[in-house]
Amino acid sequence: MAQSQQRGLIAKDLTQDQVLSYIEEIKRLNPQINLSTYLGTNSAGVDVW
């Protein structure tokens, strides 16, 4: 998956467990990834998706 500045990569209707497992998979596959950028959180750490 491209590490572009895309937003809205996670569907809003996922359960928290699904989101957490998705995040864990991202971290496993891309240990160097900046998850704040990837998930679209702002500088204060507030979800924007």
Chimera marker file (.cmm) of the C-alpha trace (Angstrom):
<marker_set name="trace">
<marker id="1" x="0.000" y="0.000" z="0.000" r="1" g="1" b="0" radius="0.5"/>
<marker id="2" x="1.338" y="3.405" z="-0.938" r="1" g="1" b="0" radius="0.5"/>
<marker id="3" x="2.264" y="5.632" z="1.959" r="1" g="1" b="0" radius="0.5"/>
<marker id="4" x="0.748" y="8.734" z="0.399" r="1" g="1" b="0" radius="0.5"/>
<marker id="5" x="-1.082" y="11.517" z="2.189" r="1" g="1" b="0" radius="0.5"/>
<marker id="6" x="-4.473" y="9.934" z="1.551" r="1" g="1" b="0" radius="0.5"/>
<marker id="7" x="-7.258" y="10.469" z="4.048" r="1" g="1" b="0" radius="0.5"/>
<marker id="8" x="-10.203" y="8.311" z="4.935" r="1" g="1" b="0" radius="0.5"/>
<marker id="9" x="-8.389" y="4.984" z="4.593" r="1" g="1" b="0" radius="0.5"/>
<marker id="10" x="-10.373" y="3.491" z="7.468" r="1" g="1" b="0" radius="0.5"/>
<marker id="11" x="-14.123" y="3.123" z="7.110" r="1" g="1" b="0" radius="0.5"/>
<marker id="12" x="-16.074" y="4.956" z="9.790" r="1" g="1" b="0" radius="0.5"/>
<marker id="13" x="-18.309" y="1.976" z="10.571" r="1" g="1" b="0" radius="0.5"/>
<marker id="14" x="-15.556" y="-0.384" z="11.714" r="1" g="1" b="0" radius="0.5"/>
<marker id="15" x="-15.606" y="-1.557" z="15.296" r="1" g="1" b="0" radius="0.5"/>
<marker id="16" x="-12.766" y="-0.477" z="17.568" r="1" g="1" b="0" radius="0.5"/>
<marker id="17" x="-11.383" y="-4.038" z="17.542" r="1" g="1" b="0" radius="0.5"/>
<marker id="18" x="-11.319" y="-4.021" z="13.737" r="1" g="1" b="0" radius="0.5"/>
<marker id="19" x="-9.546" y="-0.673" z="13.691" r="1" g="1" b="0" radius="0.5"/>
<marker id="20" x="-6.983" y="-1.812" z="16.269" r="1" g="1" b="0" radius="0.5"/>
<marker id="21" x="-6.253" y="-5.019" z="14.376" r="1" g="1" b="0" radius="0.5"/>
<marker id="22" x="-5.908" y="-3.002" z="11.169" r="1" g="1" b="0" radius="0.5"/>
<marker id="23" x="-3.446" y="-0.653" z="12.876" r="1" g="1" b="0" radius="0.5"/>
<marker id="24" x="-1.472" y="-3.612" z="14.255" r="1" g="1" b="0" radius="0.5"/>
<marker id="25" x="-1.280" y="-5.082" z="10.745" r="1" g="1" b="0" radius="0.5"/>
<marker id="26" x="-0.023" y="-1.768" z="9.365" r="1" g="1" b="0" radius="0.5"/>
<marker id="27" x="2.642" y="-1.580" z="12.067" r="1" g="1" b="0" radius="0.5"/>
<marker id="28" x="3.663" y="-5.194" z="11.427" r="1" g="1" b="0" radius="0.5"/>
<marker id="29" x="4.004" y="-4.660" z="7.685" r="1" g="1" b="0" radius="0.5"/>
<marker id="30" x="5.458" y="-1.137" z="7.885" r="1" g="1" b="0" radius="0.5"/>
<marker id="31" x="7.321" y="-0.753" z="11.189" r="1" g="1" b="0" radius="0.5"/>
<marker id="32" x="8.769" y="2.586" z="10.067" r="1" g="1" b="0" radius="0.5"/>
<marker id="33" x="5.412" y="4.131" z="9.179" r="1" g="1" b="0" radius="0.5"/>
<marker id="34" x="4.234" y="7.356" z="10.771" r="1" g="1" b="0" radius="0.5"/>
<marker id="35" x="0.807" y="6.269" z="11.989" r="1" g="1" b="0" radius="0.5"/>
<marker id="36" x="-0.283" y="9.796" z="12.888" r="1" g="1" b="0" radius="0.5"/>
<marker id="37" x="0.215" y="10.827" z="9.282" r="1" g="1" b="0" radius="0.5"/>
<marker id="38" x="-1.156" y="7.577" z="7.900" r="1" g="1" b="0" radius="0.5"/>
<marker id="39" x="-4.351" y="7.675" z="9.947" r="1" g="1" b="0" radius="0.5"/>
<marker id="40" x="-4.905" y="11.372" z="9.409" r="1" g="1" b="0" radius="0.5"/>
<marker id="41" x="-4.682" y="12.642" z="12.965" r="1" g="1" b="0" radius="0.5"/>
<marker id="42" x="-3.856" y="16.295" z="13.400" r="1" g="1" b="0" radius="0.5"/>
<marker id="43" x="-0.911" y="17.640" z="15.389" r="1" g="1" b="0" radius="0.5"/>
<marker id="44" x="-2.934" y="17.568" z="18.609" r="1" g="1" b="0" radius="0.5"/>
<marker id="45" x="-3.580" y="13.852" z="18.145" r="1" g="1" b="0" radius="0.5"/>
<marker id="46" x="-7.303" y="14.273" z="17.533" r="1" g="1" b="0" radius="0.5"/>
<marker id="47" x="-8.920" y="11.940" z="15.024" r="1" g="1" b="0" radius="0.5"/>
<marker id="48" x="-9.907" y="13.600" z="11.795" r="1" g="1" b="0" radius="0.5"/>
<marker id="49" x="-11.248" y="10.483" z="10.154" r="1" g="1" b="0" radius="0.5"/>
<link id1="1" id2="2" r="1" g="1" b="0" radius="0.2"/>
<link id1="2" id2="3" r="1" g="1" b="0" radius="0.2"/>
<link id1="3" id2="4" r="1" g="1" b="0" radius="0.2"/>
<link id1="4" id2="5" r="1" g="1" b="0" radius="0.2"/>
<link id1="5" id2="6" r="1" g="1" b="0" radius="0.2"/>
<link id1="6" id2="7" r="1" g="1" b="0" radius="0.2"/>
<link id1="7" id2="8" r="1" g="1" b="0" radius="0.2"/>
<link id1="8" id2="9" r="1" g="1" b="0" radius="0.2"/>
<link id1="9" id2="10" r="1" g="1" b="0" radius="0.2"/>
<link id1="10" id2="11" r="1" g="1" b="0" radius="0.2"/>
<link id1="11" id2="12" r="1" g="1" b="0" radius="0.2"/>
<link id1="12" id2="13" r="1" g="1" b="0" radius="0.2"/>
<link id1="13" id2="14" r="1" g="1" b="0" radius="0.2"/>
<link id1="14" id2="15" r="1" g="1" b="0" radius="0.2"/>
<link id1="15" id2="16" r="1" g="1" b="0" radius="0.2"/>
<link id1="16" id2="17" r="1" g="1" b="0" radius="0.2"/>
<link id1="17" id2="18" r="1" g="1" b="0" radius="0.2"/>
<link id1="18" id2="19" r="1" g="1" b="0" radius="0.2"/>
<link id1="19" id2="20" r="1" g="1" b="0" radius="0.2"/>
<link id1="20" id2="21" r="1" g="1" b="0" radius="0.2"/>
<link id1="21" id2="22" r="1" g="1" b="0" radius="0.2"/>
<link id1="22" id2="23" r="1" g="1" b="0" radius="0.2"/>
<link id1="23" id2="24" r="1" g="1" b="0" radius="0.2"/>
<link id1="24" id2="25" r="1" g="1" b="0" radius="0.2"/>
<link id1="25" id2="26" r="1" g="1" b="0" radius="0.2"/>
<link id1="26" id2="27" r="1" g="1" b="0" radius="0.2"/>
<link id1="27" id2="28" r="1" g="1" b="0" radius="0.2"/>
<link id1="28" id2="29" r="1" g="1" b="0" radius="0.2"/>
<link id1="29" id2="30" r="1" g="1" b="0" radius="0.2"/>
<link id1="30" id2="31" r="1" g="1" b="0" radius="0.2"/>
<link id1="31" id2="32" r="1" g="1" b="0" radius="0.2"/>
<link id1="32" id2="33" r="1" g="1" b="0" radius="0.2"/>
<link id1="33" id2="34" r="1" g="1" b="0" radius="0.2"/>
<link id1="34" id2="35" r="1" g="1" b="0" radius="0.2"/>
<link id1="35" id2="36" r="1" g="1" b="0" radius="0.2"/>
<link id1="36" id2="37" r="1" g="1" b="0" radius="0.2"/>
<link id1="37" id2="38" r="1" g="1" b="0" radius="0.2"/>
<link id1="38" id2="39" r="1" g="1" b="0" radius="0.2"/>
<link id1="39" id2="40" r="1" g="1" b="0" radius="0.2"/>
<link id1="40" id2="41" r="1" g="1" b="0" radius="0.2"/>
<link id1="41" id2="42" r="1" g="1" b="0" radius="0.2"/>
<link id1="42" id2="43" r="1" g="1" b="0" radius="0.2"/>
<link id1="43" id2="44" r="1" g="1" b="0" radius="0.2"/>
<link id1="44" id2="45" r="1" g="1" b="0" radius="0.2"/>
<link id1="45" id2="46" r="1" g="1" b="0" radius="0.2"/>
<link id1="46" id2="47" r="1" g="1" b="0" radius="0.2"/>
<link id1="47" id2="48" r="1" g="1" b="0" radius="0.2"/>
<link id1="48" id2="49" r="1" g="1" b="0" radius="0.2"/>
</marker_set>
